[in-house]
Amino acid sequence: MTNASVFSGRLEEFRLVELLQMMGLGSNTGALHLHQDTEHGVGRTGLIYFDNGALVSCTELDTEALTLGHVLQQLNLANATQIEHAFRLQTQDPLGKRIGERLVDLGILSEDQLANALKTQTLWTARELALWRSGSYEFHPDERLPERTPLHRIDSTRVVMEVLRYEHEWESLQPFLPQGMRTRVWMAFEPPIGHPLLFHAAAWRVISRVNAHHTVRRIATSLHQPEIEVARMIGPLVEEGLLVPGDAESTPGLPEEAARLSMNNFDLFSLLIEMEQYWLKRKTPLDQLVALADFINRTMKALEDECDAMHLSLAADTLHSILAREGLLGLETYQFRIELNRIDVEDFAAYCRRVLDSSSREAIGTAKVLYEQFSDLLQRALVAAFQAINSRVASPIERVQNQEAWEALFQTLRGEPSNTA
């Protein structure tokens, strides 16, 4: 035990399948972090989210991890060209719809097919993580998926049964595919002596793709077949000496496509320090309201800088879309002017001055009402912008750290004492 809210242990003592059973029976909600041990000390990381005992997401932070693109091609729901097109659209609007949603918009997938593919990705990733026999785990009950992330629930009992079946089947494949679906294979330099070199068509299709794709996962993706089916064919070919297995070339991190769209390098902390120092100098209600609107613009400027560094193009209506989605474009008496991801701060300031000048002559209390309404609206708009960015940060640890830092800023904005001692 590390503290009252987080429990941890070793996978040698408590296997993942047992943890899954415990999460289901306890109807737990939170995130289970898995860390695999390696000879070099830096291993793979897995992350499983639960909602009342059901699995809603399972990911592996590894450059050769199973992606939605792999699943869609292996289930023959989309091809590489279609997925690449959706990816290019996303690079032009990285905070917009995700690749799966874009494929639905393009008419390539139905909503049901996308939901099934996401559940399949979760299930297949969980069964691979269950093969880890050494490492550590930590359960964080307060950690959840980023807001607005669709939850595709899978009953824990179903996952446990699939994991047990997979573990049993993999016992016979493990000697030949030691790195699971990430195992790299090569053609043998010479065929085994006495081998008849006769193959059925399915085996020949596998062999023909080895030199181009190497890993079990990538071969299966190119064949548009589920990877376990391809592993069943590759295992015997390795056993016969026709294919030679090697170490996986994956490293901790993200698959190439996800890495390009991740906001992991977004410099939130410098932005927050800048905002806090600026806020402490704002003394009047008008100055504070203008500062909040300016903070939204600064956040979007920092986002643009991050996108430029990653060679991504931020859509010109990103801020408008974020605020419109949350109903934060203004009040009945005033709507923000937004152009090229910036609020027109001067126009907003001019409106506030007009109201405040008239309130000093006519209605006592109007200034206070104006301040409270717009302060609440702008703070919620600032939160919406932050959450849209933070939801695209792949690292769960960085997401949590960002959230804590962001909440500390809002304590300053509200004049509340810091929780840090």
N, C-alpha and C positions, 0 to 999 in steps of 0.2 A: 504494500500500500504506500502511495506517495502522499496523499492527503485525503480529506473526507470526500472530495468530489471526483477524484481520479483514481482508478485502480489499475494495477499493472502486474505483469508477470512474465514468465518465460514460455515460449512455444514448446520447449522440450517437456514441460510439465503440464501444459494445458493447450492442446491442439486447437486449431481454428474451428474445426467441426464442433468441438465441445463449447467453444465460446459462442458459436452461432446458436446452439441449443439454449445456452444460458440467456442470451439476448432475447430469444423468442419467448421463453418461459417467463422471463421477467418483464416482458413488454417494454424493453428499454428504448430510450430515445437518446441519440448522441452519436459520437464518432469513435470507431475503433481503429487505432493506428498500429500498423504492423511493421517491424523492422527485421529484415533477414540478416543473419550473420554471414560474413565471408572471411576468407583468409586474409584479405587486405583491410578488413575493418569497416569498409564502406559498402553497404549492401543495398538491396532493393527495399522500397517502401511501398506499403499498401495502405489503403484508406477505405473503410467501409462505414457508410452512414445507415443508421437505423431510425425508424419512426414507429414507436409503439411495438417494437419487436420485429417489424418487417424490414427487409432490406430495401433501400430506396436508391442507393448508389454504391458502386464499388470501382475503385480506380487503382492503378499502379503507377507510381512515379518512376518510369523507366523509359529509356529511349526506344525500346522495342515492345512497349506495352500494347495491349489490344486496344485499338481505336474504333470509333463508330464506323469509320471508312472501311476498316478491315471487315467488320461484321456485315455491313451492307453488301459488300462484294462477295463474301463467303456465303451469304444467304441468297445471292443472285438478285438482290433488290435494286442495285445500282452498279454502274460500271465506273472505272477509274476516270474516264473523261467527264462524266456527270459530276462526280465528287470534286474533281479539280475545278470545274466551273463554279460550283457552289463555294469552294474555298476562295477562289479569286473574288467572288462577290463579297465574301466576308472580309477580305483584306481591305476592301474599299469602305467597309462600315463595321469595324471590329467590335463595336458595342451594340450593334444591331442584332438581328436574328442569328441564331446559331446555324451550323451547316445543315443539320437535320431539318430544321424549320424551313430553310431555304429550298431544300429538295422537295418538301411538301408544296411550297409555293410554286415551284417549277412544274408540279404535276408528276414528278418522278416517283414520289412516295405518297401513300395515304397516311392519315394521322395514325391509324391502327398499325400500319407497317412500321412507322417510326417508333411508336411505343413498344412494339414487339422487339425491334432491333436494340433499343436502349436496355430493355430487360435482359435480352440475350447477352449484351456486353457486360452487364452487371453479373449475371450468372456465370458466364465463362471466366471472367476475371476472378471471381470468388473461388471457383474450383481450382484455379492455378495457384492462388495464394494459399490454399489449404494444403498444398504439397510441401510447404516450407516446414522443415523439421527442427530448425534452430533459429533463434532470434527472440525478440521481445514484443510485447503488446502493451498498449495503454488504451483505456477507455475514458473518453471525455464526455460526460453526460450533457454538458451545456453547449457542445459544439454541433452546429447544424449546417446544412448546405446553404450557400448564398441565397438571399431572397430572390423570389421569382424563378427559381430553378424548379422545373416540373418534377414531381415525385412519381416514380413508377414503382409501385410497391410489389414486392415478391415475398410471399409467405416464407418465414424462416424454415418451416418444416420442408417445404419444397427444395430450398437451397441445401439443407442438410442431406436430404436423400440424394440430390445430384452430386454433392461433394463426395459422399460415401461411394457412390457408383463409380465416380471418376477416379478416386483413389485406388479402388480395386482394379480397375482397368489399367491404370498407369503403372502398376507394379510390374507388369510384363514389358512395358515400353521403356521404363526408367533406365535400364542398362544400356539401351541403344540411343535414347534421346535424353541425355542427362540434364540438359538445360530446358526441358519442357518444349513449349512451342517456340522458344527463342533459339533452340539448338541450330547451329549452322552445320550444313552437310555439304560434302564435295563428292564429285565422282572419283572413284578409286583410280589410281594411275594405271593399273592393269586389272583386268577381270580376274576373279578367283579361278584357280586351276580347276578344270573340270566343270565349271558352271555352264549349263546348256545355253545361257543367254537367250532364253525364251521368256517373253513377258506378255501378260495380258494388257489390253489397251490402256486401262486405268493406270497401271504401274508405269507404262511407257510415257504417259502424259506427265506423270510426276518427275520421272528421270529427265525429261526434256527441259524442265524448268529449273533444275538444280543450279546450273551454272549462272543463271540470270538472277535468281532470287534467294538462294542459299538457305534461309531459315524456313522452318516448318510453317510458321505463320504466313510468311510472304508467299511461299509456294501455294499454300491453300487459298490465299487471297487471289492470286493470279488464275487459279483453276476455278474460282467461284464455287468452292466446296468448303463445308465446315472443317475447321482445322483438326478436330479429333479424327475425322474420317481420313484425312491426308496423313496424319501421324500413324494411323493403323497400317498404311501402305509403306511409309518411309521406314518404320521400325524393322520390318522383315528385310528390306533392302540393305539396311545397315548390318543386320545380323548375317546376311549372306555375303557381306564384304563388297558389295557393289557401290555402296555409299560409305563415306567416312565422316563420322561426327566430329565436331570441334567445339571450342568454347563459344559462348554467345559474345557478341561484340557490343552488347548493350551496356549502358552506364546509367547511374541514377540521373534522373532528369525527366524531360518530356519528349514524346515523339516529335519529329521535326515540324509537322503541321501545327501541333498544339503549341510548341515553343514559339513559333512565329506570331501567334495571336495572343500569347499570354502577356499580362501586364505586370509580370514579376519584377521588372526593373523600374516601375513607376516610383519616382522619388517622393513618396508621400510625406516623409518626416521633414524634409526641408520645407515643403509647402506648408505644413502645419506650424512649424516654428515661425515662419514668415507671417502667417495669418495671426498667430497669437500675439506677436510683438506689435503688429499693426493695430489689433483690436484694443490693446491696453491703452493706446493713445487716443481712442475715440471716446469722447466724453458726453456728447449730446445725443439725444435720440435720433436726430436726423443723420448725424455722422455714423452712428451704429447701423442704421438701416442701409445706408449707402455702402458701408463696409461689407455687409452680408451679401449684397448683390455683387460687389466687386470680388468677394471670395469665390463665388460661383464662376466668375469669369477667369479667375486665377487657376481654379481647378481645371477648367477646360483648356487653358493655355498649357498647363503642365501635361495634360493628356495629349494634346497635339504634339508637344515636344517628344513625348515617348513614342507616339506613332511614327513621327518622322524618323526617329532613330532606328525603328524597326522596319522602315520602308513600307509603312501602312498609310492608307489615306482615310482620315476621319471624315465621315459624311458631314456636309455643311449644316444639316438639320438635326444633328445628334442631340444637342441640348434641348431643342424644341420637342423632340420625340420623347426624351426622358421626362420632361416636365409635363407634357400633355398626357402621358401614360398614367401619371400619378395625380392628375388634376391640379397642377401647381403653376398654371400659366398666369395667374393673377387673381384679383378679387372682382366683385361686380363693378366696383367703381374704377378699377384700373387693371389693364392687361399689360404684362411686360412686352416691350418691343425686343424681339430676339432676331439677330441676324448673324450668320456665320459663327454660330455657337457662342455668341456674346449677348448678354443683356445690355440694353442701352441704359447705362447707369446715369448719364446726364438727364435723360428724359424722366427716369424714375425719381431722381433727386428733385427735379423741377416740380413734378407732381406733388411730392411730399411737402415742398416749401409752400405751394399754393394752399394745400389743406391746412398746414400748420398756421399760416398767416391768417386765414379766414377763421380758424378756431379761436385764435387769440381775441378776435373781435366778437364772435357770435356764440359758439357753443363750448362751454367749459367741459373738458373731458374728451373732446374729439381727438386731441393730440395723443392722449394715452391709448385710446381705442385704435387709432391708426398705427401707433407703434406696436402694440400687442399683436394686431392682425398680421401686419407685414413681417414682423420679427418671426412669428410662428411659421408663416408661409415660406419665407426665405430660408429659415433653418431646415425646414422639411425639404426644400428644393436642393439645398446643399447636401443633405443626407442622401437624397435620391441620386445625385450625381456621383457621390462617393460610392454608393452601393453598386451602381452600374459598372464602375471601374473595378471595385474590389471583387465582384463576382467573377471577373475574368482572370484573377490571379490564381494560378494553378496550385501553388503551394498552400496547403491548409494552415501551416504554421505562420506564413506571412500574412494570410487573410486575418487570422486571429490577432496578430500583432498590429496590423493596420486598424482593425476595429477598436482595439484598446486605445490606440493613439488618437483615433478620431473622437472617441467618447471623451477623452481627456480635454480635447479642444472645446467640446460643447459644454463641459463644466465651466471652462473659462468664459465662454459666451454668455452663460446664464449666471455668472457670478457665484458659482458653487465652489466649495473647497475641494481640493484634489484628494483622491482616494489614496494616493501614494504617500507613504510616511517618509 
